[in-house]
Amino acid sequence: MARKKIPDDIQKEVLVTSRRRCCICYGLNRDISIKKGQIAHLDGDNENYKFDNLAFLCFDHHDEYDGKTSQSKNFTIKEVKEYRAELYENVLTSIDTTKKTDYSEIKKSELKTLIIEILEDNYGSINNLSLLSSKTGVSRTELEKQLFELSEQKIIRIDRPRGKRGKTFSLASLNENIVLDTFVEQLKKEEKINSELRFVRDKYDEIDGIINTENEDYLIEVKFAFKELNKDVLSRGLRNLDRFLNKPKYKDYRPVLLVGITKDTIVRHIDRNEFEDDRLIIKYIEIIKN
């Protein structure tokens, strides 16, 4: 039996409503660029040309949707309809069809959202622009522009060691940053801070903070005890501090262990004598959880 042609008026409705944007590209990658593609029958029935059963898909996703494979799970009809609804409601309803549209602002907003999602998936911080570029599909130059705007909006932090090109990007809302911000504000009342860095990597090791003041250089590790505070929490933090203090360039730094807690944290008895050190600073900082 010959494939029944979708009536022209319905084809037009699908193409105009989608603006030739693939809803799977949008659902997976927030990609709203115009694509070459086809109208897919979501239920697989080529004679069912009801508007709700049709979606514009790029060639690759149309082939993938229609294809059969035992190696991976295909896209489901409910999944694709959800992506299509997101595309129609969140993006395309804001496009003025009476004039030529500049999509730069829409793309910029989507890119910022994607950057934040990638940071969240990487425990809140990242120092590899190549990873961000590969996941977003945009150039390093464009990424740096958006990252700078996010930093101006106080959504992320950008840290760069003096004299180095590499940067670390972290979410300002990250619990580690909240704890470090509190400590920095306390420190400012006593000393002038010359510089500070977050999430500093040294080969395979990472320390949460380095602060240089006029009087002292601080090496800072952050740990959390949201359920229970016991000596194991302190021991883990001190082990990481020791790894850095054993490196020649950090041997004269003053170690600081910051422990994030909440009002519900259960505090077990801790023998402070086990951790006695004239130079070590241990502070407990309460985090208000939403």
N, C-alpha and C positions, 0 to 999 in steps of 0.2 A: 504494500500500500504506500502510495506517495505521501511524503511529509506534508501536512496541512500548513499552509502559509499563515503566519500571524497577520491579522487584518492591519492595514496601514495605519488606521487611527490608533490602535493599541500599541503598535510599534512606536509611533510618534510619542505617545504618552510615556512609555518606558524610557525612551531615549532622552526626552526633555526633562523628565523628573530626575533621572540619574545624572544628567549632564555628561553622559558617557564616562562616569566615574565607576570603577569596579568596587562593589560593596565589600568584597572579601579583602581587597587591598586596603580599604579603609579600616575594616574591622580588625585586621591583624597588625597593620603598620601605620595606621592613620595617614595613609597615602591618598591624597585627593587629586592627583594629577590626571589629566585626560588620558584615556587608554584606547587602543584599538581592541575591539572585542566583539562579543555577540550577545544576543538575548538568550538566556538559559531558561528552560522549563524546569522549575525546581522539583516537581514531582516526577519528572522523567516522562510524562505523557505529552508528546509533541502536539496533541490535538487540544490540550487544555491551555488556552491562551487567555485565561482570566488574568487581570492585572496583578492580583496577589500571588499568582503562580510564576511570575516572570521577574527576572533580575538581569541587569546588564553586568556581564563579567568580562574581564580581560581574557585573551586567548588562553593563557597559561592556566588561570583559575577555572575557566570553563572546561578545559580538558581534564583538569584534576577533579572537578566536581562530578563530571560525567563518567570518569574512569573508574574501573574496578581494580582493587588491589588487596592482596592478603597481607601485605607488609606493613601497612599503616592504616589508621582509621580515616575514612573519607570525611569530607565536610558533610554535616547533616543539614536537612532542610530547615530545621528550627534555628540552627546556628547561622545559616546564611540569611534567613529572614530577619534575625536579630541585627546582624551587621547592616542589612539594607535599611532597617528602621533607624538605626543610629546615623547612617549616612544621610538619609532624607531629613531627619529631624534636627540633627546637631549641626550640620554643615550647609546643606543645599537650600534650606529654607531661608538662610541669611543672604543668599545670592540674588541680586537685583537683575532680573532677566530683561529689563528694558534698556540696559546699556551694557557695554563691554565691561566685564568685571576684572578688577585686579585682585588676585587671590593671595597676594603676599602676606596680608595681615592674618588671614585664616591659616595659611601654612605656618606662619611664625608661631601662632598660638598652639597649633597642633604639635610643632616641633618642641616647644617648651614643655608641653605636657609629656611628650615621649621621653625627653631628657630626664625629667623628674622620675618617671617610671623606671628608667634604666638605672638611675642612681639608687632607687629603692631596692631594686633587684640585686644590687651590688653592695648591700649593707650600708647604703647611704653615702658612700664616697667612691671616687674613681680618679685615677691619675693617668689614664690611657685614652687620649683623644681618638686614637685609631679604633679602639673598641666602640666608642660612641659613634664614630663615623660609619663603621660597618653596620651597626644596628639601626642607625637612622637613615642611612643612604645619602647623607649630605656631606659637603666638604668640611675640612677642619676649619677653614676660614669662616664659613657660615656658622659652624658650631660655636666658635669662640665669640662671635657677635652675640648669639643668643645666650651663651653662658654669662657674658658680661652684663647683659640686660637683666638676667635672673639675679645676678649679684647686686645690681643696683636696686632691685626690688626686695633685697634682703631675703631671697628665697634660698640662695646657695651662698657658700663661701668659696673664695678662690685663694689658695695659698701657694706662694712660690718662694723657694729658698733664694736668698740673695745671690746674684751672679749665676743662677741656673735658669734654663729655659722651661724645664718641666714644671707643671702646675698640678695641684691637687684640688679637685672640686668635691664639695660635700654639702649635704642638705643642712641648712641652718637649723631646721627642726630636729635634727638628729640628737638623740639623748646625750651622746658624747659631747656634742657642741653646746648643749644646754648646760651641762655640768662644767665644762671648761669656761664658758662665758661667765658663770657665777664666780668661779675661782679668779678669773681675770679681774672682774669688778672689785673683788675683795683685795686683790693684790695692788690694784691701782691706788687704793687709799694709803698704801704704805710705801710703794716704790714707783719710780718712773719706768714704764715698760718701753724698751727700745725696739723689740720685735717679738713676734709670736708666729708659730706655725702649727698647723694641725695635721694629723695623720702622716707623720714623716716616715718614709721608708728608707731603710739602709740594708741593701741586699735583700735577704729573706725576712728581715725583721721589720716590725712597724711599731712606733710609739705614738700615743695619741696627741701629745703636745710638747712643744719646746718653746720656752719663754726666756728671753734675754732681757734683764733689767740692768740698771746702773750698778746694782749691788750684788746680784746673784744671777746664775743661769739655772733654770729649772727644767728637769726632765719629768714629764707627766704621763702617768698611766691612769686610765679610767676603767673601773669595774662597776658592776651593778649587782645589787642584792634586793630585787623587787619582792622576792618571796621570803628569803631568809638571809640574815647577815651572820656569817660564821668565819672562823679562821681560814677556811679553804678559799674564800673569796679574796682575803688579803694575801694569802700565799701565792695565788695565781698572778695577782697584780705585781707582787714583788719579784717574782721570777722573771717577768718580762722587763722590769726595770733593771734587774741585775744583768740581763743580756746586753742592754745598752751601756750600762756603767762599765762593763768589761771591755767596751770598745775604747781605744785610746782617746779619740776626740771627745768622748762624753764623760771621761773618768772624773772630771772635776765638777760636773753638774750636780745640783742638789735634787735628790729623788723626791717626787711627790706622788702619792697614791690618792686619787679621788674616788670615793665610793658613792654611787648614786643609789638612793633609797627612796621609799615612799612612806607615807604615814602608816601603811599596813605591813611594812617589813617587820618580820619577826627577828629580834636580835638575840642571838645565843651568846653565852658567856665567852669572852675572848680575853686570854691572858696577854695583856699588852707587853709583858716582859719578853715574850717570844719574838717580838718585832722591834725591840728597843734599838734605836740608832739615833745618835745626836743630830744627824743631818736629815733624817727621813721625816717627811711631813705626811700625815694621814688625815684627810678631812672627809666628813660625811655630808653629802649635799642632797637635800630632799628634792625629788622631782614630782611635780604635780601632774598626775596622769589624767587625761581626759576620759 
